């Protein structure tokens, strides 16, 4: 495959794209998604069309029930996993996942991986950019984006991404390596080394050339990753006190999907004198354990999707989900006990309590989390939902009203808060107050959840 501009499409496809652009302006998002999917099927490397589709997906999601979209995405993901061996099929699966839920991290990762495997570096970089929008401080996302920029020949962007990562994690070994590679790439471009022969030709050692090129890629073949793992294991055996070799072993095991082995090597690294106080290794161990549990959940969900009537599969999935929730909760509790004044961590813990149905502890931690300005409004809303779940409607109303008053822009968060406020008024039998709040949403976004139905029912009854 190759990446092409819209002008290189056949005239019929160009006309379809033009019609899709007009439809986007008119708000006909489903048509845009349908047309762009049709064009991308024959021209998957046309990035402007994929960008157009992305805008339509995001706008369509804003006018639909978010909870439905996320539920649809999680249910259908299991079926999409079977296309991983075929990059072209994987691109289509990623498009369908992102139409169901444009915020799907799994869908965006699938798009990035398929684009890389299809030799579409610009498209891969675009997918990683979308991932960064979803999780701007996620280490793996920043690394993936930086490496994608390198593959796309965007040295300055890769350097800026490495700088962003190192501001979050100043001693991150992979971040430092990305910084070096980006600097080298920019130097090569500036000096026009390409005119003097390929980079591979400049390296005397062919073995070193292959290793360097493959180590610089996020998505490598399994055989090459195993080779890199063998090299890292040899270096770790030769220099057992060097923590960087352990990190390389961990990264290779992670890419191969052997999360248990990755956890084992993290623990070995933490046992080193230089790793005992390394909080990044502590967090990495937790992340890997969570990933292993998530992998188990996804595997069981896929099994259940192929055989929905299997009672044992449903029971196993329920248990695995429970184990995942409990582990996350235990780890979050332990972290907050060590760092009680980390109010961002308290917000995370409060959400986990809420998900587990422990509304009393959720309320206590949402209350503390309000001290963090970055999550204050979301914490107010979370506390309101927790009080609502306990049927303390009057107290919940106070929280939602506070959150509403602090939001100047009518964005999705404010709509959600006003909806919850109106729902509380309904539960308290205060219909007039409820409909007044629903009207606020209706005047801004007629498609938000079931607000239109509620407004129509109100006027029909009068």
N, C-alpha and C positions, 0 to 999 in steps of 0.2 A: 504494500500500500504506500501511497504518498500523499502529502498534504497539498491541497490545491485551493486557489481562490474561487470565489463565486463565478468570476468571468470565465473560468475554464470548464464550467458545467455545460451540458448541452442546453440549447435554447429553451427546451420545454422545462427543464429543471430550474433554469434561471427565472422563468416566468412564475413557476410555483413559489420560488423564494420571494419574488416581488409581491405576490399575492399574500404570502404569509406575513410579510412586513406590514402590509396594509391591515390585515386581520388583527395583528397585534395591537395596532393603534386603536382599533375598534373594540378591543377587549375580547375577541373570539379566540381565547387561548387554546381550546381543544383543537380547533382547526389548525392553528400554528403547529401544535405538537404533532398532529397527524401528518401534515405536509412535510415538516422537517424530518420526521422519522422516515418518510418515503424517500426523500432525497439522500439522507445519510445511508440508507441501505445500499445504494449504488455508489455513493461518494462519501465513505466514512471519514475521509481526511479533509473534508471541507469545514474548517474550524469556524468560519463566520456563521454557517448554518447551525452548527452545534451551539454556538453562543446564543443565537436567536432562540433555539429550542429551550435553552436553559432559562432565559428570561421568561418565556411562556410558562414553563413548569413552575417557576417561583411565583408568578402572578396568579396562576391557576390555584396554587396551594393556598394563597392568601384568601381566596374567596370560598374556600371549602373548609369543612371541619378538620382541623389539624389532627385531632385524635384519630379520626377515621383514616386519614392519610398514613399516619405512622403505623396504625394497626395493620393496614393493607400491606405496607412495605415489609413489616416483620413477618407476616404470614407468607408472602410470596417469595421472600428471599431464598427460602430453602429450595424452591423449585428452580431458581436461577443458578444455583451453585453447580448444576450438572453441566453447564456450558463452558467451564473453565478451560478445557483443553483446546477449544476453538476460539481464537481471539476475535474473529468476526462475529461469532455468536455471542461472545462475552460482551462485545460493544453493544449489541442489541439488547441483551439482558440488562446491562447497566442503564440504558435509556429507559427501559420499562420500570426498573426500580426507582429511578429518579423522577419519573412521571408520577408514580404512586406517592413518593415522598422525596422532594428535592433536597431535603436536609440529610438524607440517608448517607451516613459515613461509609457503610458497606458498599452502597451503590457507586459513590464517588471513587472509592478505592478500586472497585472493579473496573471502572472506566479508565483510571490511571494505568492499571496493570495491563488491560487489553490494548490501550493505545501504545504503551511501551513495547509490548510484544508484537504489535502491528507496524512498528517503526514509524510512529506518528508522535515525535517528540513534542511538538507544539501543543497537540491535543492533550498529551500526558501532563504537560506543565499547566495547562488550563484546568484539568481535573484537580491537580494538587492545589492550585490557587483557590478553587471552590472549597476544597477541604480546609484550607487555612481560614477561609471565611467562617467555617463552622466551628473550628477549634484553633484559634490563633496562637495559643500557647502550648499546643501539643508537640512534644519533642519529635515523634516519628513523622508527623505531618511536615514540620519545618525541614527535617532532614530530607524527606521525600521530595519536597518542593525544590530544595537547593540542588539535589542531584538531577531532578528533571530539567531545571534551568541549564545545568551543565550540558546535558545531552542535547538540549535545544540550541546550544551555542550562545546562551545568555549569561556570560560571565558576570557582568555588573549586578544583575538580579540575583544570581547565586551568592555573590559576595554579600549583598544586602541581607539575604535570608540567613546566611551564616552568622552575620552580625546580630540579627534579631535573636537567634537561638542562644548565642553566647551571652547576650544581655540577661537572658533568663537563667542560663546555666554556664557560668564563666569557665568552668573547668571541664566541660563536656568534651570527651575525646573525639567523638564523631563530629561534633561541631567545629572543633579546631581543624580536623582533617578536611572538612568541607571548606573551611576558610582558606586553607593552603591550596586545595585544588582549584578553587575559584580564582585565587590570585595567580596561579600558574596559567590558567586558561586565559585570563586577561592579558598576561604578559605575552603568551604565545600569539594571541590575536594582534596585539600591538606591534610585535616584532615581525609579524607575517611569516611565522615559521613554516606555515603550510606551503609557501612558495619554494621552500628548500627541501620538501619531501614530507611524508607523513610522520606523525608522532611516533608511530611504531618503528619507522626506519631510523629515527634518531636514537632509539634505545639499542644498545649493543646486545643486551641479553634478551632474547625472544621470550624466555620464560618470565622475566620480570615484566615485559610488556603486557603479556596476557593477564598476569596477576593485577597489575596496576589498573588496566582498563576495566576488568571485571569488578574490582573492589570499589570502583567509582560509581557503579550502577546500583540503584535500589533494587530493581528486579533483575535477578540473574538466573541462569538456568540452574536446575538442581545439581547437575554434575559439577558446574563451576563453583557453586556454593559449597559443595562437599570438598572440593579441592582447597578452597580458602579455609575451610574448617580444619582440614588436615594440617595445613601450614601453620595455622594459629595454635593448634594443639602442640606441634613440635616446638614452636617458639615459647609456649607456656612451660613446656617441660624443660627447655634449656635455660629459661630465666623465670623461675617460679615466683619471684618476688615482684615481677613487673605486672601491675594491674591492667595495663593496656592490652596485654596478650589475653587476659581473662575476658576483657570486654569484647575482643574480636571473636573469641570462642562463643560467648553468649549471643552475640549478634548473628553468627552463622547458624547456631541451633535455632534461634528464633525464626530466621528466614526459612529454615527447613521445616518449621512447624513442630519441632521437638521441644515443646515448652517445659516438660519435666527436666530435661537435660539442661536447658537454659537456666532454670531455677537452681539446679544443683551447682552450676558454675557461678551463679551470683553469690550463693552462700560461701563457696570457696573464696571468692574475691573478698567478701566481707570479713572472712577470717584472717586475711592478710593484715599486717600492721597498718598499711596505707589505706585499707578499705574499711576498717572498723568504724570510723566516724563518718563515712561517706553517706550522706543522706540520699544522694541520687541512686546509689545501689539499693538502699532500703526501699525507696519508692519503686525502683525497677523490679525488685522481687515481688512486691505486691501487684504491680501491673501484670507481670507474667502469670502469677497465680490466678488473677482475675481473667486473663486471656484464656488460660487453660479451662477454667470453668465455663466461660462463654463458648468456647469451642465445643465443649461437651453438650451444652444446651442446644447449639445450632445443629449438631449432629443428630441429637434426639428429635429435634423439631423436624429435620429433613426425613427421618425415619417415620415419624408419625404422619407426615404429609403424604408419604407413599402408601401408608396403610392406616387410615384414620380410625378404623374399627378396632385396632389392636389396643386393648385395655392396658397391658403391661407397658407399652410404649408411652401412653399418656401418663401413667403413674411415674415412670422413670423421668419424663420431662418435668413433671411437677416437682419431683424431688430435686432434680438438678437446678431448676429455677430457685427453689428454696435454699439450696446450698450456696448458690451465687449471691442471693440477697443477704444471707446470714454472714458470709465471708466479708462482703463489702462493708456491712454494718460493723462487724467486729474490728476491721482494720481502721475504719473511720473513728470509731470510739477510742481505740488505742491511741490514735494520732492526737485527737482532741485532749485526751488525758495528759499527753506529754506537752502539748502546746495549747493550753486553755484559752489564750488570748488571740488565737488565730481564728478570727470570726468568719473568714471565708470557708475554713474547714468546718466550722460549726454549721454553716449553711448547707454544705454537702451532707453532713451527718443528719441534719434536720430532714432533708429530702429523703434520705434512706429510711429514717424512722417513719416518715409519712407513707412511703411505698410499702413498708412492712405492716402498716396499720397501727403502729404505736403512736397515736396522735398526741398523747400527753407529753412524751419526750420530744416529739417533733415541735410542739408549741414552745417548750422551754428553749430549744436550740434556735428556732426561728427568731425568738425574742432576743437572744444574744447576738445572732447574726446581723440584726438591724444596726449594730454599731459599725459595720463595714459599709461605707458609702456606696461601694460598687454593687452590693447585693441587697441594699436596704429595701428597695421597693419590692423586689422579688421575695424577700423575706417577709415583708408585710403581707403580701398576697399568700404566701405559703402558710403563714400563721392563720390568716383568715380561712383558708381551706381546711386547715386542721380543726379549727373551732367549729366550722360548719359541719365537718364530719362527726363531731361530738354533739351536734345539734344545739350548740350554743350560738344561735343565730344572731342575737343582739350584739354579742362580743365580736362575732365574725364581721358584722356590718361595720363596726367601728374600724376594724383593720382595713377592710376594702375601701372605705371612704378616705382613710388616711393615704392609702396607696394611690387612689384616684386623684386626690388633690395635689400630689407631688409630681404627677406626670402631665407635662404641658402638651405633648404631641399625642394625637389619637392613633397610636400604633397598635399592633396586635396584642401587646401586653396590656395596654390600657383597655382595649375592647374586652379582653378576657376578664380583667378585674371588674369592669362594670357589669359584665354578664353574671359573674359570681355574686356581685352585690344584689342585682335584680333577683337572682334565684333565691337568695336569702330572704328578701322581702316577700317573695311568693310563699316561701315556707312558713313565714310568720303571718300569712293571711293579709298582707298589705299590698293588695293588687295594684292600687293606683301608683304607689311608689315604684313598684316593680316595672310597670309598663312605661313609666317616665324614664327609667334607666334604659330599658330596651329601645326606646325611641332614640336615645342618644346614639346608640350603636347603629340603628336602622338608618339614621340620617347620614351616616358616614360609610357604612358597608352593609348593604342589603343582603349580601351573601354570607354574612358571618353566622356560623352555626345554624340554629333554627330560629333566629330572631325574626325573619320574615313571617314564618308560620305563627309566631306568638302575636305579632302586630296584626296580621290578618284576622286571627281568631278574636282579638280584642275588638276590632271594628265590626266584625260580623255579629258579635253578641250585643252591640249597641244600636 
